[in-house]
Amino acid sequence: MKSPIDIDDVCALACLHLADEEKALLTPQMAEIVEWVGRLSKLQLEDAEDEGCAPVSFPLPLREDEARECFPAEIALSSAPEKQKGFFKVPKVIEEK
């Protein structure tokens, strides 16, 4: 049976660069995930009670927002491997197509 997954297309969409061995391992796993999700769509949920989505009945431990002093830029950047004009310098992660 041919897999419904075009692993090269998925890798291109996710900007992944995988070796052929990794693609061979990932393709059947992704096909299994797609099949499992397909089974979810066949569930009859019309008569199901909504017990699993009950709101939280206990108080959540939230704290009030409060303004605090920030670190000076020199301290924040002191352990940065690279910095430029007072900012962290990081590798470009968005590729142009």
C-alpha distances in whole Angstrom, upper triangle without the diagonal:
4,6,9,12,14,15,18,19,19,21,24,24,25,27,25,26,23,23,20,20,20,17,15,16,16,13,11,14,14,11,13,16,14,13,16,18,17,18,21,22,22,25,28,31,33,36,35,38,38,39,37,38,42,44,45,49,50,52,50,52,52,55,57,56,59,60,60,62,59,59,61,58,60,59,55,55,57,54,51,50,51,53,54,57,57,53,50,48,44,42,40,37,36,35,36,34
4,6,9,10,12,15,15,16,18,20,21,22,24,22,23,20,20,17,18,18,15,13,15,14,11,10,13,13,10,12,15,13,13,17,18,17,19,22,22,22,25,29,31,34,36,35,38,38,39,37,38,42,43,45,48,50,51,49,51,51,53,55,54,57,58,58,59,57,56,58,56,57,56,53,52,54,51,49,47,48,50,51,53,54,50,47,45,42,39,37,34,33,32,33,30
4,5,8,9,12,13,13,15,17,18,19,21,19,20,18,18,16,16,16,12,11,12,11,8,7,10,9,6,9,12,10,10,14,15,14,16,19,20,21,23,27,29,32,34,33,36,35,37,34,35,38,40,41,45,46,48,45,47,47,50,52,51,53,54,55,56,53,53,55,52,54,53,49,49,51,48,45,44,45,47,48,50,50,47,44,42,38,36,34,31,30,29,30,28
4,7,9,12,11,11,14,16,16,17,20,19,20,19,20,18,19,17,14,14,15,13,9,10,12,9,7,10,11,9,10,13,13,12,15,17,17,19,22,25,27,29,32,31,34,33,35,32,33,37,38,40,43,45,46,44,46,46,48,50,49,52,52,53,54,51,52,53,51,53,52,48,48,50,47,45,44,44,46,47,49,49,45,43,41,37,35,33,30,28,28,28,26
4,6,9,8,8,11,13,13,14,16,15,16,15,17,15,16,14,11,11,12,10,7,8,10,7,6,10,10,9,11,14,14,14,17,18,19,21,23,27,28,31,33,32,35,34,35,32,32,36,37,39,42,44,45,42,44,43,46,47,46,49,50,50,51,48,48,50,47,49,48,45,44,46,44,41,40,40,42,43,45,45,42,39,37,34,31,29,26,25,24,25,23
4,6,5,6,9,10,11,13,14,13,14,13,15,13,15,14,10,11,13,11,8,11,12,10,10,13,14,12,14,17,17,17,20,22,22,24,27,30,31,34,37,35,38,37,38,35,35,39,40,41,45,46,47,44,45,45,47,48,47,50,50,50,51,48,48,49,47,48,48,44,43,46,43,40,39,39,40,41,44,44,40,38,36,32,29,27,24,23,22,22,20
4,5,5,6,9,10,10,12,10,11,10,11,10,12,10,7,9,10,8,6,10,11,9,10,13,13,13,15,18,18,18,21,23,23,25,28,31,32,35,38,36,38,37,38,35,35,38,39,40,44,45,45,42,44,43,45,47,45,48,48,48,49,46,45,47,44,45,45,41,40,42,40,37,36,36,38,39,41,42,38,35,33,29,27,25,22,21,20,21,19
4,5,5,6,9,10,10,9,9,9,11,10,13,11,8,11,13,11,10,13,14,12,14,17,17,16,19,21,21,22,25,26,26,29,31,34,35,38,41,39,41,40,41,37,37,41,42,42,46,47,47,44,45,44,46,48,46,48,48,48,48,45,45,46,43,44,44,41,39,42,39,36,35,34,36,37,39,40,36,34,32,28,25,23,20,19,17,18,16
4,5,5,6,9,10,10,11,12,14,14,16,14,11,14,16,13,11,15,15,13,14,17,16,15,18,20,19,20,24,24,24,27,29,33,33,36,39,37,39,38,39,36,35,39,40,41,44,45,46,43,44,43,45,46,44,46,46,47,47,44,44,45,42,44,44,40,39,42,39,36,35,35,36,36,39,39,36,33,31,28,25,23,19,18,16,17,15
4,5,5,6,8,8,10,11,14,14,16,13,10,13,14,11,10,13,13,10,12,15,14,13,16,18,17,18,21,22,22,25,27,30,31,33,36,35,36,35,36,33,32,36,36,37,41,42,42,39,40,40,41,43,41,44,44,44,45,42,42,43,40,42,42,38,37,39,37,34,33,33,34,35,38,38,34,32,30,26,24,22,18,17,16,18,16
4,5,5,6,5,7,8,11,12,14,11,9,12,13,10,11,14,14,12,14,17,16,16,19,21,20,21,24,25,25,28,30,34,34,37,39,37,39,37,38,35,34,38,38,39,42,43,43,40,41,40,41,43,41,43,43,43,43,40,40,41,38,40,39,36,35,37,34,31,30,30,32,33,35,36,32,29,27,24,21,19,16,15,14,16,14
4,5,5,6,8,10,13,14,17,14,12,16,17,14,14,18,18,15,17,20,19,18,22,23,22,23,27,27,27,30,32,35,36,38,41,39,41,39,40,37,36,39,39,40,44,44,44,41,42,41,42,43,41,43,43,43,43,40,40,41,38,39,39,36,35,37,35,31,30,30,31,31,34,35,31,29,26,23,20,18,14,13,12,13,11
4,6,8,11,13,16,17,19,16,14,18,18,15,15,18,18,14,17,19,18,17,20,22,20,21,25,25,25,28,30,33,33,35,38,36,38,36,37,34,33,36,36,37,41,41,41,38,39,38,39,40,38,41,40,41,41,38,38,39,37,39,38,35,34,37,34,31,31,30,31,31,34,34,30,28,26,23,20,18,14,13,12,13,11
4,5,9,11,15,16,18,15,13,17,17,14,14,18,16,14,17,19,17,17,20,21,20,22,25,24,25,28,30,33,33,35,38,36,37,35,36,32,31,35,34,35,39,39,39,36,37,35,37,38,36,38,38,38,39,36,36,37,34,36,36,32,31,34,31,28,28,27,28,29,32,32,28,25,24,20,18,16,12,12,12,14,13
4,7,10,13,15,17,15,14,17,18,15,16,20,19,16,19,22,20,20,24,25,23,25,28,28,29,32,33,37,36,39,42,40,41,38,39,36,35,38,38,38,42,42,42,38,39,37,39,40,37,39,39,39,39,35,35,36,33,35,34,31,30,32,30,27,25,25,26,27,30,30,26,24,22,18,15,13,10,9,9,11,11
4,6,10,12,14,11,10,14,14,12,14,17,16,15,18,20,19,19,23,23,23,25,28,28,29,32,33,36,36,39,42,40,41,39,39,36,35,38,38,38,42,42,42,39,39,38,39,41,39,41,40,40,40,37,36,37,34,36,35,32,30,32,30,27,26,26,27,28,31,32,28,25,23,19,16,15,12,12,12,15,14
4,7,10,12,10,10,13,14,13,14,18,17,16,19,21,21,21,25,26,25,27,30,30,31,34,36,39,39,42,45,43,44,42,42,39,39,42,42,42,45,45,45,42,42,41,42,44,42,43,43,42,42,39,38,39,36,37,36,33,32,33,31,28,26,26,28,29,32,33,29,26,24,20,17,16,13,14,13,16,15
4,6,8,6,6,10,10,10,11,15,15,14,17,19,19,20,23,24,24,26,29,29,31,33,35,38,39,42,44,42,43,42,42,38,38,42,42,42,45,46,46,42,43,42,44,45,43,45,45,44,44,41,40,41,38,39,39,35,34,35,32,30,28,28,31,32,35,36,32,29,27,23,20,20,17,18,17,19,19
4,5,5,6,9,10,11,12,15,16,16,18,20,21,22,24,26,26,28,30,31,33,35,37,41,41,44,47,44,46,44,45,41,41,44,45,45,48,48,49,45,46,45,47,48,47,49,48,48,47,44,43,44,41,42,41,38,36,38,34,32,30,30,33,35,38,38,35,32,29,26,23,22,20,21,20,22,21
4,5,5,6,9,10,10,13,15,15,17,19,20,21,23,25,26,27,29,31,32,34,36,40,41,44,46,44,46,45,45,41,42,45,46,46,50,50,50,47,48,48,49,51,49,51,51,51,51,47,46,47,45,45,45,42,40,41,38,36,34,34,37,38,42,42,39,35,33,29,26,26,23,24,22,24,23
4,5,5,6,9,10,12,13,15,16,18,19,21,22,24,25,27,28,30,32,33,35,39,40,43,45,43,45,44,44,40,41,44,45,45,48,49,49,46,47,47,48,51,49,51,51,51,51,47,46,48,45,46,45,42,40,41,38,36,34,35,38,39,43,43,39,36,34,30,27,27,25,26,25,27,26
4,5,5,6,9,11,11,12,14,16,17,18,20,21,22,24,26,27,29,31,33,36,37,40,42,40,42,40,40,37,38,41,41,41,45,45,46,43,43,43,45,47,45,47,48,47,47,44,43,45,42,43,42,39,37,39,35,33,32,33,35,37,40,40,37,33,31,28,25,25,22,23,22,25,24
4,5,5,6,9,10,10,12,14,15,16,18,20,21,22,24,26,27,29,31,35,36,39,41,39,41,40,40,36,37,40,41,42,45,46,46,43,44,44,46,48,46,48,49,48,49,46,45,46,44,44,44,40,39,41,38,35,34,34,37,38,41,41,38,35,33,29,26,25,22,23,22,24,22
4,6,6,7,9,11,12,13,15,16,18,19,21,22,24,26,27,29,31,34,36,39,41,39,41,40,41,37,38,41,43,43,46,47,48,45,46,46,48,50,49,51,52,51,52,49,48,49,47,48,47,44,43,44,41,38,37,38,40,42,45,45,41,38,36,32,30,29,26,26,26,28,26
4,6,7,7,9,11,12,13,15,17,18,19,21,22,24,26,28,29,33,34,37,39,37,39,38,38,34,36,39,40,40,44,44,45,42,43,43,45,48,47,49,49,49,50,47,46,48,45,46,45,42,41,42,39,37,36,37,39,41,44,44,40,37,35,32,29,29,26,27,26,29,27
4,6,5,6,9,10,11,12,14,15,17,18,20,21,23,25,27,30,31,35,37,34,36,35,35,32,33,36,37,37,41,41,42,40,40,41,43,45,44,46,47,47,47,44,44,46,43,45,43,40,39,41,38,36,34,35,38,39,42,42,38,35,34,30,27,27,23,24,24,26,25
4,5,5,6,9,10,11,12,14,16,17,19,20,22,23,25,29,30,34,36,34,36,35,36,32,33,37,38,39,42,43,44,42,43,43,45,47,46,49,49,49,50,47,47,48,46,47,46,43,42,44,41,39,37,38,40,42,45,44,41,38,36,32,30,29,25,25,25,27,25
4,5,5,6,9,10,10,12,14,15,17,19,20,22,24,27,29,32,34,32,35,34,34,31,32,36,38,38,42,43,44,41,43,43,46,48,47,50,51,51,52,49,49,51,49,50,49,45,45,46,43,41,40,41,43,45,48,47,44,40,39,35,33,32,29,29,28,30,29
4,5,5,6,9,10,11,13,14,16,17,19,21,22,26,27,30,32,30,32,31,31,28,29,33,34,35,38,39,40,38,39,40,42,44,44,46,47,47,49,46,46,48,46,47,46,42,42,44,41,39,38,39,41,43,46,45,41,38,37,33,31,31,27,27,27,30,28
4,5,5,6,9,10,11,12,14,16,17,19,21,25,25,29,31,29,31,30,31,27,28,32,33,34,37,38,39,37,38,39,41,43,42,45,46,46,47,45,45,47,45,46,45,41,41,43,40,38,37,38,40,41,44,44,40,37,36,32,30,29,25,25,25,27,26
4,5,5,6,9,10,11,13,15,16,17,19,23,25,28,30,28,31,30,31,28,29,33,34,36,39,40,42,39,41,41,44,46,45,48,49,50,51,48,48,50,48,50,49,45,45,47,44,42,41,42,44,45,48,47,43,40,39,36,33,32,28,28,28,29,28
4,5,5,6,9,10,11,13,15,16,17,21,23,26,28,26,29,28,29,26,27,31,32,33,37,38,40,38,39,40,43,45,45,48,49,49,51,48,48,51,49,50,49,45,46,47,44,42,42,43,45,46,49,48,44,41,41,37,35,34,30,30,30,32,31
4,5,5,6,9,10,11,13,15,16,20,21,24,26,24,26,25,26,23,24,27,29,30,34,35,36,34,36,36,39,41,41,44,45,46,47,45,45,48,46,48,46,43,43,45,42,40,40,41,42,44,46,45,42,39,38,34,33,32,28,28,28,30,29
4,5,5,6,9,10,11,13,15,19,20,23,25,24,26,26,27,24,25,28,30,32,35,37,38,36,38,38,41,43,42,45,46,47,49,46,47,49,47,49,48,44,44,47,44,42,42,42,44,45,47,46,43,40,39,36,34,32,29,28,28,30,28
4,5,5,6,9,10,11,13,17,19,22,24,23,26,25,26,24,25,29,31,33,36,37,39,37,40,40,43,45,45,48,49,50,52,50,50,52,51,53,51,48,48,50,47,45,45,46,47,48,51,50,46,44,43,39,37,36,32,32,32,33,32
4,5,5,7,9,10,11,15,17,20,22,20,23,22,23,20,22,25,28,29,32,34,36,34,36,37,40,42,42,46,47,48,50,48,48,51,49,51,50,46,47,49,46,44,44,45,46,48,50,49,45,43,42,39,37,36,32,32,33,34,33
4,5,5,7,9,11,14,15,18,20,19,21,20,22,19,20,24,26,27,31,33,34,32,35,35,38,40,40,43,45,46,48,46,47,49,48,50,48,45,45,48,45,43,43,44,45,46,48,47,44,41,41,37,36,35,31,30,31,32,31
4,5,5,7,10,13,15,18,20,19,22,22,23,21,22,26,28,30,33,35,37,36,38,39,42,43,43,47,48,49,51,49,50,52,51,53,52,48,49,51,48,46,46,47,48,49,51,50,47,44,44,40,39,37,33,32,33,34,32
4,5,5,7,11,13,16,18,17,20,20,21,20,21,25,27,29,32,34,37,35,38,39,42,44,44,48,49,50,53,51,52,54,53,55,53,50,50,53,50,48,48,49,50,52,54,53,49,46,46,43,41,40,36,35,36,37,36
4,5,6,9,10,13,15,14,17,17,18,16,17,21,24,26,29,31,33,32,35,35,39,41,41,44,46,47,50,48,49,52,50,53,51,48,49,51,48,47,47,48,49,50,52,51,47,45,45,41,40,39,35,34,36,37,36
4,6,8,10,12,15,14,17,17,20,18,19,22,25,27,30,33,35,34,36,37,40,42,42,45,47,49,51,49,50,53,52,54,53,49,50,52,50,48,49,49,50,51,53,52,48,46,46,43,41,40,36,35,36,37,35
4,6,9,12,14,14,17,18,20,19,20,24,27,29,32,34,37,36,39,39,43,45,45,49,50,52,54,53,54,57,55,58,56,53,53,56,53,52,52,53,53,55,56,55,52,49,49,46,45,43,39,38,39,40,39
4,6,9,11,10,14,15,17,16,17,20,24,26,29,31,34,33,36,37,41,43,43,47,49,51,53,52,53,56,55,57,55,52,53,55,53,51,52,53,54,55,57,55,52,49,50,46,46,44,40,40,41,42,40
4,6,8,8,12,13,16,16,17,20,23,26,28,31,34,34,37,38,41,43,44,48,50,52,55,53,55,58,57,59,58,54,55,58,56,54,55,56,56,57,59,58,54,52,52,49,48,47,43,42,43,44,43
4,6,5,8,10,12,13,14,16,20,23,25,28,30,30,34,35,38,40,41,45,47,49,52,51,52,55,54,57,55,52,53,56,54,52,53,54,55,56,57,56,52,50,51,48,47,46,42,41,43,44,43
4,6,9,10,14,14,15,17,20,24,26,29,31,32,35,36,40,41,42,46,48,50,53,52,54,57,57,59,58,54,56,58,56,55,56,57,57,58,59,58,54,53,53,50,50,48,45,44,45,46,45
4,6,9,12,14,15,17,20,23,24,28,31,31,35,36,40,41,43,46,49,51,54,53,55,58,58,61,59,56,57,60,58,57,58,58,59,60,61,59,56,54,55,52,52,51,47,46,48,49,48
4,6,9,10,12,13,17,20,21,25,28,28,32,33,36,38,40,44,46,48,51,50,52,55,55,58,56,52,54,56,55,53,55,56,56,57,59,57,53,52,52,50,49,48,45,44,46,47,46
4,6,8,9,11,14,17,18,22,25,25,29,30,34,36,38,41,44,46,49,49,51,54,54,57,54,51,53,56,54,53,54,55,55,57,58,56,53,51,52,50,50,49,45,45,47,48,48
4,6,6,7,11,14,15,19,21,22,26,27,30,32,34,38,40,42,45,45,47,50,50,53,51,48,50,52,50,49,51,52,52,53,54,52,49,48,49,46,47,46,42,42,44,45,45
4,6,6,10,12,13,16,19,20,24,25,29,31,33,37,40,41,45,44,46,49,50,52,50,47,49,51,49,49,50,51,52,53,54,52,49,47,49,46,47,46,43,43,45,47,47
4,6,9,11,13,16,19,19,22,24,27,30,31,35,38,39,42,42,43,47,47,49,47,44,46,48,46,45,47,48,48,50,51,49,46,44,45,43,43,42,39,39,42,43,43
4,6,9,12,14,17,17,20,21,25,27,28,32,35,37,40,39,41,44,44,47,45,42,44,46,45,44,46,46,47,48,49,47,44,42,44,41,42,41,38,38,40,42,42
4,7,8,12,14,15,19,20,24,26,27,31,34,36,39,39,41,45,45,48,45,42,45,47,46,45,47,48,48,49,50,48,45,43,45,43,44,43,40,40,43,44,45
4,6,9,11,12,15,16,20,22,24,27,31,33,36,36,38,42,42,45,43,40,42,45,43,43,45,46,46,47,48,45,42,41,43,41,42,42,39,39,42,44,44
4,6,8,8,12,14,17,20,22,25,29,30,34,34,36,40,40,43,41,38,41,43,41,41,43,45,44,46,47,44,41,40,42,40,42,41,39,39,42,44,45
4,7,9,13,15,18,20,23,26,30,32,35,36,38,42,43,45,43,40,43,45,44,44,46,47,47,49,49,47,44,43,45,43,45,45,42,43,46,48,49
4,6,9,12,15,18,21,24,27,29,33,33,36,39,40,43,40,38,41,42,41,42,44,46,45,47,48,45,42,41,44,42,44,44,42,42,46,48,49
4,6,9,12,14,17,20,24,26,29,30,32,36,37,40,37,35,38,40,39,39,42,44,43,45,45,42,40,39,41,40,42,42,40,41,45,47,48
4,6,9,12,15,18,21,23,26,27,29,33,34,36,34,32,35,36,35,36,39,40,39,41,42,38,36,35,38,37,39,39,37,38,41,43,45
4,7,10,13,16,19,20,24,24,26,30,32,34,31,29,32,34,33,34,36,38,37,39,40,36,34,33,36,35,38,38,36,38,41,43,45
4,7,9,12,16,17,21,22,24,27,29,31,29,27,30,32,31,32,35,36,35,37,37,34,32,31,34,33,36,36,34,36,39,41,43
4,6,9,12,14,17,19,21,25,27,29,27,25,28,30,30,30,34,35,34,35,35,32,30,30,33,33,35,36,35,36,40,42,44
4,6,10,12,16,18,21,24,26,28,26,25,28,30,30,31,34,35,33,35,34,31,29,30,33,33,36,36,35,36,40,42,44
4,7,9,13,14,18,21,22,25,23,22,25,27,28,28,31,32,30,31,31,27,26,26,30,30,33,33,32,33,37,39,41
4,6,10,12,15,18,20,23,21,20,24,26,27,27,31,31,29,30,29,26,25,26,29,30,33,34,33,34,38,40,43
4,7,9,13,15,17,20,19,18,21,23,25,25,29,29,27,28,26,23,22,23,27,28,31,32,32,33,37,39,42
4,6,10,12,15,17,16,15,19,20,22,23,26,27,25,26,25,21,21,22,25,27,30,31,32,33,37,39,42
4,7,9,12,14,13,13,16,18,20,21,24,24,22,23,22,18,19,20,24,25,29,30,31,33,36,38,42
4,6,9,11,10,9,13,14,16,17,21,21,19,20,19,15,15,16,20,22,25,27,27,29,33,35,38
4,6,8,6,6,10,11,13,14,18,18,16,18,17,13,13,14,18,20,24,25,27,29,32,34,38
4,5,6,6,9,10,13,14,17,17,15,16,14,11,12,14,17,20,24,25,27,29,32,34,38
4,5,5,6,8,11,11,14,14,11,12,11,7,8,10,13,16,20,22,24,26,29,31,35
4,6,5,6,9,10,13,13,10,12,11,8,10,11,14,17,21,23,25,28,30,33,36
4,5,5,8,10,13,14,12,15,14,11,12,12,15,18,21,24,26,28,31,34,37
4,6,7,8,12,12,11,13,13,10,9,9,13,15,18,21,22,25,28,30,34
4,6,5,9,9,7,10,11,8,7,7,10,12,16,19,21,23,26,29,32
4,6,9,10,9,12,13,11,11,10,13,15,18,21,23,26,29,32,35
4,6,9,10,13,15,13,12,10,12,13,17,20,21,25,27,30,34
4,5,6,10,13,11,9,7,8,10,13,16,18,21,24,27,30
4,7,11,14,13,11,8,8,9,12,15,17,20,23,26,29
4,7,10,10,9,6,5,7,10,13,16,19,21,23,27
4,7,7,6,5,5,8,11,14,17,19,21,24,27
4,6,5,6,6,10,12,14,17,19,21,23,26
4,6,9,9,13,15,17,20,21,23,25,28
4,7,9,13,16,17,20,22,24,26,30
4,6,9,13,14,17,18,21,23,27
4,6,10,12,14,17,19,22,25
4,7,9,12,14,17,19,23
4,6,9,12,14,17,20
4,6,9,11,14,17
4,6,8,11,14
4,6,10,13
4,7,9
4,6
4
